[in-house]
Amino acid sequence: MSIISDKKEQDSLRRSGLILGSCLIHLGEMLKPGVNAAELNLYCLDFFKKYDAKAPFLGYMGFPHALCTSVNHEVVHGLSDKTKVFKVGDVVSFDLGVYYKGFITDSARTFLVTTSGSDDLSHVFDEFSQPETTKQFFSATSQTATEIAKQKLIVRTETALIKALDAIKAGARIGDIGAAVGGYVSGFGYGNVTALGGHGVGRAVHEPPYISNIGKKGTGNLLVENMVLAIEPMITMGGGKVKFVPDPIFKWDEVVTTDHSIAAHFEDTILVTKKGCEIITRIPKEQVLP
């Protein structure tokens, strides 16, 4: 695991997060019907080069791109090739890493493709993130889910991430994170992907500890100050079960839902502090790199 206490090293980690957070914001703005994932992958490479950063996912365990692009029933590890052309109604998740001066950050965002581009859901965030009186088990695919159902899934997956981050501080336990995610999404009847989870990060793409999106408060490894973690709930409109599907061209396994239900994915890299956590990859608009 990475525990980064040196102030200069923390600054390099923050710069890595600034580059990553900025790039994800730009990707959301570029996401429009007719655009393909390969175009956005090339944009990431150019953006990183401009800021003296590299793409740690490129070549990692054979992955052929800088950007993971997962659409609708694809959960994570989606390829970014030119055959993946976005259309209105697609739920698109971007998972991206940045390597800068020895430090790696990892983050993901999910968007809904609309006629004008990607939907900014800030106007419904408070409403859609609130618990409802009855459980809703959608089991909906890209063909059957309504636009509002897709919006709710996206907002609530991001809310699950926020609740997980609120549970983090020095002295807390890994189980507190999973309890926060699982406790929140279960009230809606969503599927919680537990075959995959968060992880340590900072000096490598994946480091210990493994961080499940289910858990029991007060259990698991102790969180300590200056620990660097990537927290990433993956939520579906179905049962939460996934399978690994090999791509015949790139020899890479994409992770998809077994019931073909839509999935959403949000992730942030954080630095554990005494009283909470510093979110390294969530960037205010006024700080976004051009």
Residue pairs with C-beta under 8 A, 6 or more apart in sequence:
1 200
1 207
1 208
1 209
1 227
1 228
2 200
2 201
2 202
2 203
2 204
2 207
2 227
2 228
3 224
3 226
3 227
3 228
4 10
4 13
4 103
4 202
4 226
4 228
4 271
5 225
5 226
9 102
9 103
10 226
10 271
12 100
12 101
12 102
12 103
13 103
13 105
13 202
13 228
13 271
13 280
14 280
15 100
15 101
15 103
16 53
16 98
16 99
16 100
16 101
16 103
16 104
16 105
16 280
17 98
17 105
17 107
17 269
17 280
17 281
17 283
18 283
18 287
18 289
19 47
19 48
19 51
19 53
19 98
19 100
19 289
20 96
20 97
20 98
20 105
20 106
20 107
20 269
20 281
21 107
21 281
21 282
21 283
21 288
22 47
22 283
22 287
22 288
22 289
23 43
23 44
23 47
23 48
23 96
23 98
24 94
24 96
24 107
24 108
24 109
24 281
25 283
25 285
25 288
26 43
26 47
26 288
27 40
27 43
27 44
27 67
27 94
27 96
27 109
28 94
28 109
28 111
28 118
29 117
29 118
30 39
30 40
30 43
31 40
31 86
31 92
31 111
31 113
31 117
31 118
32 86
32 113
32 116
32 117
32 118
33 86
33 87
33 88
33 113
33 115
34 85
34 86
34 87
35 85
35 86
36 81
36 82
36 83
36 84
36 85
36 86
37 67
37 69
37 78
37 79
37 80
37 81
37 82
37 84
37 85
37 86
38 80
38 81
38 82
38 84
39 82
40 67
40 69
40 80
40 94
41 65
41 66
41 67
41 69
41 80
44 55
44 66
44 67
44 96
45 55
45 58
45 66
48 54
48 55
48 66
48 98
51 100
51 289
52 100
52 101
53 98
53 99
53 100
54 98
54 99
54 100
55 66
55 67
55 97
55 98
55 99
56 97
56 98
56 99
56 104
56 205
57 63
57 65
57 66
57 67
57 68
57 95
57 96
57 97
57 205
58 64
58 65
58 66
60 205
62 251
62 252
63 77
63 252
64 79
64 250
64 252
65 79
65 80
65 81
66 80
66 96
67 80
67 94
67 95
67 96
68 76
68 77
68 78
68 79
68 80
68 93
68 94
68 95
68 96
68 108
69 78
69 79
69 80
69 84
69 92
69 93
69 94
70 76
70 77
70 78
70 92
70 93
70 95
70 254
70 255
70 263
70 265
71 78
71 84
71 86
71 90
71 91
71 92
71 93
72 90
72 91
72 141
72 142
72 262
72 263
73 141
73 142
73 256
73 257
73 260
73 261
73 262
73 263
74 93
74 254
74 255
74 256
74 263
75 93
75 193
75 196
75 234
75 236
75 242
75 255
75 256
75 257
75 263
75 265
76 93
76 95
76 108
76 196
76 234
76 255
76 265
77 95
77 252
77 253
77 254
77 255
78 84
78 93
78 95
78 254
79 247
79 250
79 252
79 254
81 249
81 250
86 92
86 113
87 113
88 113
88 114
88 115
89 112
89 113
89 142
89 147
89 150
90 112
90 113
90 142
91 110
91 111
91 112
91 113
91 142
91 150
91 153
91 154
91 262
91 263
91 264
92 110
92 111
92 112
92 113
92 118
93 108
93 109
93 110
93 111
93 263
93 264
93 265
94 108
94 109
94 110
94 111
95 106
95 107
95 108
95 265
95 267
96 106
96 107
96 108
97 104
97 105
97 106
97 107
97 205
98 104
98 105
102 203
103 202
103 203
104 201
104 202
104 203
104 204
104 205
105 201
105 269
105 280
105 281
106 201
106 205
106 230
106 232
106 267
106 269
106 281
107 230
107 267
107 268
107 269
107 281
108 232
108 265
108 266
108 267
109 266
110 154
110 157
110 158
110 264
110 265
110 266
111 118
111 119
111 154
112 118
112 119
112 121
112 147
112 150
112 151
112 154
113 119
119 151
121 128
121 151
121 154
121 155
124 151
124 155
125 155
125 158
125 159
128 151
128 152
128 155
128 156
129 155
129 156
129 158
129 159
131 187
131 188
132 187
132 188
135 187
135 188
135 189
136 188
136 189
137 189
137 190
138 145
138 149
138 153
138 189
138 190
138 237
138 238
138 261
139 237
139 238
139 239
139 259
139 261
140 146
140 149
140 237
140 238
140 261
140 262
141 260
141 261
141 262
142 262
145 153
145 237
145 262
149 237
150 262
152 188
153 190
153 235
153 237
153 262
153 264
154 264
156 184
156 185
156 188
156 190
156 235
157 185
157 233
157 234
157 235
157 264
157 265
157 266
158 264
158 266
159 184
160 180
160 181
160 184
160 185
160 213
160 233
160 235
160 266
161 181
161 231
161 232
161 233
161 266
161 267
161 268
163 180
163 181
163 184
164 177
164 180
164 181
164 213
164 231
164 233
165 231
165 268
165 270
165 276
165 277
165 279
166 180
166 276
167 176
167 177
167 179
167 180
168 176
168 177
168 223
168 229
168 231
168 270
168 272
168 276
168 277
169 223
169 272
169 273
169 274
169 275
169 276
169 277
170 223
170 224
170 225
170 272
170 273
170 274
170 275
171 222
171 223
172 222
172 223
173 217
173 218
173 219
173 220
173 221
173 222
173 223
174 209
174 211
174 212
174 215
174 219
174 220
174 221
174 223
175 215
175 216
175 217
175 218
175 219
175 220
176 215
176 217
176 218
176 220
177 198
177 211
177 213
177 215
177 231
178 197
178 211
178 212
178 213
178 214
178 215
178 216
178 220
179 214
179 215
179 216
179 217
181 192
181 213
181 214
181 215
181 233
182 192
182 213
182 214
182 215
185 192
185 233
185 235
186 192
190 235
190 236
190 237
190 240
191 235
191 236
191 237
191 238
191 239
191 240
191 241
191 257
191 261
192 213
192 214
192 233
192 234
192 235
192 236
192 240
193 213
193 233
193 234
193 235
193 236
193 240
193 242
193 263
194 212
194 213
194 214
194 240
195 241
195 242
195 255
196 234
196 242
196 255
197 210
197 211
197 212
197 213
197 232
198 210
198 211
198 212
198 213
198 229
198 230
198 231
198 232
198 267
199 206
199 207
199 208
199 209
199 210
199 211
199 229
199 230
200 206
200 207
200 208
200 209
200 227
200 228
200 229
200 230
201 207
201 228
201 229
201 230
201 269
202 228
202 269
209 220
209 221
211 229
211 230
211 231
213 232
213 233
213 234
223 229
223 272
224 272
225 272
225 273
225 274
226 271
226 272
226 273
227 271
227 272
228 269
228 270
228 271
228 272
228 280
229 269
229 270
229 272
230 267
230 268
230 269
230 270
231 267
231 268
231 270
232 265
232 266
232 267
232 268
233 265
233 266
234 263
234 264
234 265
235 263
235 264
235 265
236 257
236 261
236 262
236 263
236 264
237 261
237 262
237 263
238 257
238 258
238 259
238 260
238 261
239 257
239 258
239 259
239 261
240 257
241 257
241 258
241 259
242 255
242 256
242 257
242 258
243 255
243 256
243 258
244 253
244 254
244 255
245 253
245 254
245 255
245 256
246 252
246 253
247 253
247 254
257 263
267 281
268 279
268 280
268 281
268 282
269 279
269 280
269 281
270 277
270 278
270 279
270 280
271 277
271 278
271 280
